[in-house]
Amino acid sequence: MHHPLSPLWKLPLRYSKSRLQHGVDSAMEQVPQLLPVRVYFRADDIGIPGKRFSRLLDLFLDYRMPLCLAVVPAWLSRQRWEAFQKADQQAPQNWCWHQHGWRHLSHEIAGKKQEFGPVRTAGDIVQDITRGRKKLEHLMKDRFMPVFTPPWNRCDGRTLALLKKNGFKAVSRHHHSVPEAPEGLPDFAVNVDLHTRRETQPEEGCHALMEELSAAISSGTCGIMIHHQRMNPAAFDFLELLLCAMKQNPRILPVHFKDMLHE
């Protein structure tokens, strides 16, 4: 699978630790005093071990920051899950392993990519959701969290209703996604995209990313989406600076989906 690199990460890192810390702290000043800002990171397209994935886990372990891991069930085998368990067992409270579709395969003939979109029957949707969940529960046991991230952050209203009916506790899409999730199925949306960016110029991408980050923090809930396959050394350097800046501000509350479900 080809994973294009955003132009943003093709040039040397443009943000120093102090500059990024200032950006985070300035955004926090827009939030009413004493109120915490929830921050969560969601890493998508998980299922295949590799150097970049290991580096990602090590980074979150080093900073003791929670990470929500959206696992593609069809990609995961017992051997691959055993490879992931080394990091999982080091700090089990750090991770929230949840479901990322079934095969991460679009079935749409036209329009935007969707694995669970209008072209599919309700029966096919339920079958794929169920087989994915059963596989993850079989491999992960109690480490699996029944939260569903649809590939490409898209699914139709039938899928949302079927997720609720079949016992999922929450969904996670992009903010402003439509249709809205039904009552009783919270949507833990992401509102900052680190790696699947559309800007064609590095300077434009850098400015847009910082605007996104500032707006998300100022809103009181900051959900940050990661794609480790699209990361290079510059992207890892920025993520480390961001994790450090988040840890330095005492009003930032790092969480993952399990934490939010138990609030």
C-alpha positions in Angstrom: 0.0 0.0 0.0 1.4 3.4 -1.0 1.4 6.1 1.7 2.2 9.5 0.3 4.2 11.9 2.5 2.7 15.4 3.1 4.9 18.2 1.7 4.8 19.6 5.3 7.3 16.9 6.4 9.6 17.1 3.4 11.6 20.1 4.9 13.6 20.3 8.1 11.5 20.9 11.3 10.3 24.5 11.5 9.2 24.6 15.1 11.5 24.8 18.1 10.4 23.4 21.5 9.9 26.8 22.9 7.8 28.0 19.9 5.5 25.0 20.0 5.2 25.3 23.8 4.2 29.0 23.3 1.6 28.0 20.7 0.0 25.4 23.0 0.1 27.7 26.0 -1.4 30.6 24.0 -4.3 28.4 22.9 -4.8 27.3 26.5 -5.3 30.9 27.5 -8.5 31.0 25.4 -10.0 28.4 27.6 -11.8 29.6 30.8 -9.5 29.3 33.8 -9.5 26.2 35.9 -11.1 24.1 33.1 -8.9 21.3 31.8 -8.6 20.6 28.1 -8.9 16.9 27.1 -6.3 15.8 24.6 -6.3 12.4 22.9 -4.3 10.9 20.1 -5.7 8.3 17.7 -3.3 6.3 15.5 -5.1 4.7 12.5 -4.3 1.8 10.2 -2.8 -0.4 12.9 -2.2 -4.1 12.3 1.3 -4.6 10.8 4.5 -4.4 12.9 7.3 -2.3 11.6 10.1 0.2 12.6 7.9 3.3 12.3 5.1 1.7 14.4 7.6 0.6 17.1 9.0 4.1 17.2 5.6 5.5 17.6 4.8 3.3 20.6 8.2 4.0 22.1 7.5 7.7 21.9 4.2 7.4 23.7 5.8 5.1 26.3 8.6 7.6 26.9 6.2 10.4 27.6 3.6 8.2 29.3 0.9 9.6 27.0 -2.3 7.6 26.2 -2.8 6.5 22.7 -5.9 5.1 21.0 -5.0 2.5 18.4 -7.4 1.8 15.6 -6.7 -1.8 14.5 -7.8 -3.2 11.1 -9.0 -6.7 12.0 -8.2 -8.3 8.7 -4.6 -7.2 9.0 -4.0 -8.6 12.5 -2.8 -12.2 13.1 -1.9 -13.9 16.3 1.8 -13.5 15.5 1.4 -9.7 14.9 -0.7 -9.3 18.1 2.0 -11.1 20.1 4.6 -8.6 18.6 2.4 -5.7 19.9 2.0 -7.2 23.3 5.5 -6.3 24.5 4.7 -2.6 24.4 1.1 -3.3 25.6 2.3 -5.1 28.7 4.9 -2.4 29.6 2.1 0.1 30.2 -1.3 -1.4 29.7 -3.0 1.8 31.0 -1.4 3.7 28.1 -3.3 2.1 25.2 -6.9 1.8 23.9 -7.0 -0.9 21.2 -10.2 -0.6 19.2 -11.7 -1.5 15.8 -10.9 0.2 12.5 -13.5 -1.3 10.1 -12.9 -4.8 8.8 -10.5 -4.7 5.8 -10.0 -1.0 5.2 -11.3 -1.5 1.7 -13.6 0.9 -0.1 -16.7 -0.5 -1.7 -18.0 2.7 -3.3 -18.1 2.9 -7.1 -18.2 6.7 -7.2 -17.6 9.5 -4.7 -15.5 9.4 -1.6 -14.0 6.1 -0.2 -16.1 4.3 2.3 -16.0 0.7 3.7 -19.4 1.1 5.3 -21.3 3.3 2.8 -24.5 3.4 0.8 -23.6 0.9 -1.8 -23.5 -1.9 0.8 -26.5 -3.9 2.2 -27.2 -3.8 5.9 -26.5 -7.5 6.1 -23.0 -7.1 4.6 -22.3 -4.2 7.0 -23.3 -6.2 10.1 -21.3 -9.2 8.9 -18.1 -7.2 8.5 -18.5 -5.3 11.7 -19.2 -8.5 13.6 -16.4 -10.6 12.1 -14.0 -7.8 12.8 -15.0 -7.5 16.4 -15.0 -11.2 17.0 -11.5 -11.5 15.6 -10.1 -8.7 17.8 -11.9 -10.0 20.9 -10.5 -13.5 20.2 -6.9 -12.2 19.8 -6.9 -9.4 22.4 -9.3 -10.7 25.0 -10.0 -8.0 27.5 -7.6 -5.6 25.9 -10.1 -4.9 23.1 -12.3 -1.8 23.6 -15.6 -1.8 21.7 -15.1 1.6 20.0 -15.3 1.9 16.2 -13.3 4.1 13.9 -14.6 3.8 10.3 -11.9 3.9 7.6 -11.5 7.4 6.1 -13.6 8.6 9.0 -16.8 7.9 7.0 -19.8 5.7 7.4 -23.5 6.0 6.7 -26.4 6.3 9.2 -27.3 2.7 9.0 -23.8 1.7 10.1 -24.0 4.1 13.1 -27.3 2.6 14.2 -26.0 -0.9 13.7 -22.9 -0.2 15.8 -25.1 1.0 18.7 -27.4 -2.0 18.3 -24.5 -4.4 18.3 -23.0 -3.2 21.6 -20.3 -0.7 20.5 -19.8 2.0 23.2 -18.6 4.8 20.9 -17.5 5.8 17.4 -14.6 8.0 16.4 -14.7 10.1 13.2 -13.6 13.5 12.1 -15.3 16.5 13.7 -18.3 17.8 11.7 -18.9 14.3 10.2 -22.4 13.6 9.0 -24.8 12.0 9.7 -24.6 12.6 13.5 -24.2 9.6 15.7 -27.4 8.4 17.4 -28.1 9.2 21.0 -26.2 6.8 23.3 -23.3 6.4 20.9 -20.8 9.2 21.6 -18.5 10.4 18.8 -14.9 11.0 20.0 -14.0 13.1 17.0 -10.5 14.1 15.8 -10.0 17.7 14.9 -6.3 17.8 14.2 -4.7 15.8 11.3 -1.0 15.5 11.4 -0.3 13.4 8.3 -3.1 13.1 5.7 -2.9 16.7 4.8 -3.9 18.3 1.5 -1.7 21.4 1.3 0.8 21.4 -1.5 3.3 23.8 0.0 5.2 23.1 3.3 4.7 26.7 4.5 1.0 26.5 3.9 0.8 23.1 5.6 2.7 24.3 8.6 0.4 27.3 9.1 -2.7 25.3 8.6 -1.6 22.6 11.1 -0.9 25.2 13.8 -4.2 26.9 13.2 -6.0 23.5 13.6 -4.1 22.7 16.7 -4.8 26.1 18.3 -8.5 25.9 17.4 -8.8 22.4 18.8 -7.2 23.2 22.1 -9.2 26.4 22.5 -12.4 24.3 22.0 -11.7 22.3 25.1 -11.3 19.0 23.4 -8.3 18.2 21.1 -8.4 14.9 19.2 -5.2 14.3 17.1 -5.1 11.8 14.2 -1.8 10.0 13.4 -0.8 7.8 10.5 2.6 6.3 11.3 3.0 5.0 7.7 3.2 8.6 6.5 5.8 9.7 9.1 9.4 10.5 8.4 12.1 11.8 10.9 10.7 15.4 10.7 7.2 14.2 11.5 8.5 12.1 14.5 10.5 15.1 15.7 7.4 17.3 15.6 5.3 14.7 17.4 7.9 14.5 20.2 7.9 18.2 20.6 4.1 18.2 20.7 4.0 15.5 23.3 6.5 17.4 25.4 4.5 20.6 25.1 1.3 18.8 26.1 3.0 17.3 29.2 4.4 20.7 30.3 1.0 22.4 30.6 -0.7 21.3 33.8 -4.2 22.1 32.5 -4.0 19.6 29.7 -5.6 16.3 30.6 -4.3 13.4 28.4 -7.0 10.7 27.9 -8.0 7.9 25.7 -11.4 6.5 24.8 -11.8 4.3 27.8 -11.2 7.2 30.1 -13.8 9.3 28.3 -16.4 6.5 28.5 -15.9 6.3 32.2 -16.3 10.0 32.9 
